[in-house]
Amino acid sequence: MKAPDPVRASTSLDPSLSLLLANGVLVVHAGIAAFVVGGLVVTVAGNLRHWNWVNNIWFRAAHLAAIAVVVGESWLGLVCPLTTLEMSLRSHAGEASYGEGFIEHWLQQLLYYSAPSWLFVAAYTAFAVLVLAMWWYFPPRFKRRADEPVA
C-alpha cells in the first residue's frame, strides 16, 4: 500500500522551497534519531555520574515514547512519516535522489542505509529492550526530592 503524497495537495509550492523544507525535515529527523540513541547513552552515563536530571520522568517518558514509535513502525512495516514527507518534498523539488551538499549528504548517510528489513526490526527491538532495562536498572524519578536544588 503506497502512502499518500503529503506535498501533492500543495502544488503551488516553489521547488526551491520544497528542497529547503526537505532539508529541514531531514535535520529534524536526524535530531530525533540522535535523541533516541543519545538518550540511552545519557541515561546510563548520567546515572553513573549521578546527574539527577537524567531520571526526570518527562525526559525518560519522551525517550521511551520515541523508541516505541520506531519499534512500532518497524514491526508494522510502516515507513516513518518524516521519511515520506522528506521524499515527497524532494520529489516535488525535482530531485530523483538526495542532493550533494556536505551536511545534507552526511545526515542522509546516518539515517538511510541499506540492509534487510528484518535486521532493522531486530536492532530496533533490541534497542527498545535496552531502554526498558534502563527503566528497571535506573528507574525514572516521578517527583523532585526535597533535598535537590531547583535548577
C-alpha positions, -999 to +999 in steps of 0.1 A: +000+000+000+015+033-011+014+062+013-004+094+001+018+122-011+017+149+016+030+175-008+007+168-038-021+189-024+003+219-023+013+220-060+019+258-058+050+251-035+081+265-052+107+238-059+134+256-041+112+260-011+104+223-013+141+215-012+146+238+017+117+221+036+130+186+027+164+195+042+146+209+073+127+177+077+160+157+073+176+178+101+146+172+124+146+135+116+184+133+124+177+152+157+150+127+167+174+098+158+201+114+179+177+118+208+167+081+206+203+069+206+218+096+227+190+094+253+201+059+262+238+069+264+230+100+285+207+079+308+235+054+316+263+079+317+243+104+337+233+078+363+269+066+366+280+103+371+250+110+395+233+135+372+198+137+387+181+152+357+186+121+336+160+103+356+134+131+352+101+113+342+094+137+313+128+130+297+126+093+303+090+091+291+098+111+259+127+088+252+107+057+258+079+070+235+103+079+208+118+044+206+083+029+210+073+047+178+103+035+159+098-001+170+060+001+163+067+013+128+092-014+121+070-042+135+041-030+115+062-024+084+053+013+082+075+039+067+083+068+090+061+098+082+091+121+083+108+099+056+076+100+035+074+138+039+110+144+030+109+122-001+077+139-012+093+173-008+124+162-027+103+147-055+083+180-058+117+199-059+126+177-089+153+157-071+153+120-080+178+113-053+195+131-025+214+163-031+252+166-028+256+192-001+281+182+026+258+184+056+228+170+037+249+141+024+262+130+058+229+134+076+213+112+049+241+086+053+233+084+090+196+080+085+192+059+053+212+028+048+205-005+030+200-037+049+174-064+051+142-052+069+144-080+095+177-066+106+162-032+114+133-048+132+157-069+153+180-039+160+152-015+169+136-042+192+169-049+209+175-012+214+140-009+229+147-038+253+178-019+264+158+012+270+132-007+290+160-024+310+173+011+320+138+019+333+143-011+357+180-006+364+179+033+367+142+040+374+129+074+365+121+099+392+085+109+394+089+140+416+117+162+428+134+152+460+132+177+489+170+180+492+175+186+455+181+222+445+158+237+419+177+244+386 
